[in-house]
Amino acid sequence: MDMNSFSPAMPTSPLSMINQVKFEDEPNLKDLFITVDEPESHVTTIETFITYRIITKTSRGEFDSSEFEVRRRYQDFLWLKGRLEEAHPTLIIPELSSHKKQGPGLLSRMGQTVRAVASSMRGVKNRPEEFVEMNDFIEIFSQKINLIDKISQRIYKEEREYFDEMKEYGPIHILWSASEEDLADALKGVASCIDKCCKATEKRMSGLSEALLPVVHEYVLYSEMLMGVMKRRDQIQAELDSKVEALTYKKADTDLLTEEIGKLEDKVECANNALKADWERWIQSMQNDLKSAFMDMAEENIYYYEQGLATWESFLTTQTDLHLEEASEDKS
């Protein structure tokens, strides 16, 4: 199985393990589908843990059956991710969201990023220009996506507070209408409009939490994971550089060093080629995912404001018609 074809689908929520992954050996061949869903909590006298259902469907002949179903714990996914990173250190493997707690705070993440970059740069003397550009892109992308994530979360929080306030706003007009006979129709009309706006706002928040926020948060995790990928690539190259330096100054057995250098050169070339190939796939996927999320958000906003405009215009029309009727009755 070619790990360069690893292509994750979007998670349903920032802290969810629910996901769907497709592995494709060839661009137009889809013969292995893996679905991860249905988290289930287990409580024993010793521990509490969560398992996830994994369904594998395939048409490949090397499997005994076309469909398998098992349940695995979160630690199993961590183990698999670790093994994949060991076997393919420069492939872009999706980060796992914690099933128990949020990720580290902003300052902690900044500290980890600075330490990782500083450590990797100390060990590499001649990082190829294309990987310098790649690393610069990751740093800028990380800053921007973290900022978007932070602001999006704040917008959602403020939207929730606005929604809660608005739910209390409508009933006040209904109560008021009971004591204002001449304003009763207008007050009830305002209450009805507010109720419709509440429903529209709730739908808009649902779209934000289900479409934009999970996508943005996933790429926050990707940005952290990409730093690790670059660090592992640099470590492989740093090991090669140290052997070449040792050979230059004849600090050890020349024949042994020459053999080790040959193996490391192959390892560096494989790591670089794997990263470059997976990088192009990831960039395309990232651009498509974020573009789709932003367009969905734009459509949600357009519909939300159009609905609000139509609601209040309808109210004004009814009030204008009522005013004209009253004026006509007064003249007659």
PyMOL commands that set and color helices and strands:
alter all, ss='L'
color gray80, all
select helices_A, chain A and resi 3-5+74-87+106-123+129-177+184-248+254-331
alter helices_A, ss='H'
color red, helices_A
select strands_A, chain A and resi 7-8+19-23+32-43+48-58+67-73
alter strands_A, ss='S'
color yellow, strands_A
deselect
rebuild
show_as cartoon
